[in-house]
Amino acid sequence: MAEPSSSLSSPREPKLLDRVRAAARVRHLSLRTERTYVQWIRRYILFHGKRHPSEMGEAEINAFLTHLAVEGRPMEGASGVEIGVETDARFQAESRS
């Protein structure tokens, strides 16, 4: 019988979107707000070819916002770009700490 690998037995840090969900719940945000934050972050990550937000900075944020302003459609039920900017800045700051 094979022994379990050490990577399976050691606890891993939760994934980014799981951390976003947890942070939203700690702040007692509504489920709809939580889902909106996750959706905007997912769109941001996919726009940049699945790069992790911790690897990106101001230039990537500007590129994403420009894309939304020029070609993108805001998500239904969201207040547009402001949510993306606020969400990204808030959770990037938390991921660095």
C-alpha positions in Angstrom: 0.0 0.0 0.0 1.4 3.4 -1.0 1.9 6.0 1.7 0.1 9.3 1.4 2.4 12.0 0.0 3.5 14.7 2.4 1.7 17.4 0.3 -1.6 15.7 1.1 -1.0 15.6 4.8 0.1 19.2 5.2 -2.6 21.8 5.2 -2.6 24.1 2.2 -3.5 27.7 2.1 -7.0 28.2 0.8 -7.3 29.3 -2.8 -7.8 33.0 -3.6 -11.5 32.8 -4.4 -12.1 30.8 -1.2 -10.3 33.5 0.8 -12.4 36.1 -0.9 -15.6 34.3 0.1 -14.3 33.9 3.7 -13.4 37.6 3.9 -16.9 38.6 2.6 -18.5 36.4 5.2 -16.4 37.8 8.0 -17.6 41.2 6.9 -21.2 40.0 6.9 -21.6 40.9 3.2 -24.7 39.6 1.5 -24.4 36.4 -0.6 -25.2 38.4 -3.7 -22.3 40.8 -2.9 -20.0 37.9 -2.3 -20.9 36.3 -5.6 -20.4 39.6 -7.4 -17.0 40.1 -5.9 -16.0 36.5 -6.9 -17.4 37.0 -10.4 -15.4 40.3 -10.9 -12.2 38.7 -9.6 -12.7 35.7 -11.9 -13.2 38.0 -14.9 -10.1 39.9 -14.0 -8.0 36.6 -13.7 -9.4 35.2 -16.9 -8.8 38.5 -18.8 -5.1 38.2 -17.9 -4.7 34.6 -19.0 -5.3 33.0 -15.6 -2.5 34.9 -13.9 -2.7 35.2 -10.1 -3.6 38.8 -9.0 -0.5 38.8 -6.7 1.6 38.7 -9.8 -0.1 41.7 -11.3 -0.1 45.4 -10.5 -1.4 48.8 -11.6 -0.7 48.2 -15.3 -2.9 45.1 -15.4 -5.7 46.8 -13.5 -5.6 49.7 -15.9 -5.7 47.3 -18.9 -8.7 45.5 -17.5 -10.6 48.7 -16.7 -9.8 50.0 -20.2 -11.1 46.8 -21.7 -14.3 47.1 -19.7 -14.8 50.7 -20.7 -14.1 50.1 -24.4 -15.4 46.6 -25.1 -16.7 45.1 -22.0 -20.3 44.8 -20.8 -20.9 45.3 -17.1 -22.3 42.4 -15.2 -26.0 42.4 -14.7 -27.0 43.7 -11.3 -23.6 45.2 -10.6 -22.6 48.8 -10.4 -20.0 48.4 -13.1 -16.3 49.1 -12.9 -16.4 50.6 -9.4 -17.0 47.1 -7.9 -14.1 45.6 -9.9 -11.7 48.4 -8.8 -12.8 48.3 -5.1 -12.8 44.5 -5.0 -9.4 44.1 -6.6 -7.7 46.7 -4.5 -9.2 45.4 -1.3 -8.4 41.8 -1.8 -4.9 42.4 -3.3 -4.0 44.4 -0.2 -5.3 41.5 2.0 -3.4 38.8 0.0 -0.1 40.7 0.5 -0.5 40.8 4.3 
